[in-house]
Amino acid sequence: MIMYLSLFMILFFSGNFIFILNRKHFLNVLLILEYLMLILLLMLSLIVVNLVNEDYCLMLFMILMVSEGVLGLSILVSLVRLMGNDYFQIFNLMKC
């Protein structure tokens, strides 16, 4: 079990490293966040199934993952309709 957890931790930290380096497009950020949530789900399922044998927590986490993905895609669609692209450079907080 420790071998699997260390593998998932390596995958999680590599996903965080890619997230830090690749923040130009909003769609790439959403894909990386979904990858991180999938790794967290696998880690949580490994821990919960081995310790408690409870699946309700996993189902709740999957519902949160889906709602986060839908919210991100709806923001992406409205951003592309409003601005025409999904670059992060177009955001200017000084504009009202």
Number of C-alpha atoms within 10 A of each C-alpha: 9 7 8 12 15 12 12 16 15 12 16 19 12 13 18 16 11 14 17 10 9 13 16 12 13 19 15 15 17 18 14 17 19 18 16 19 20 15 17 17 17 16 18 16 19 15 14 16 12 11 9 8 11 12 11 10 12 16 13 10 16 15 12 13 17 13 12 16 17 12 11 18 15 12 13 17 13 12 15 14 11 10 11 10 14 20 15 11 9 9 10 8 6 5 5 4
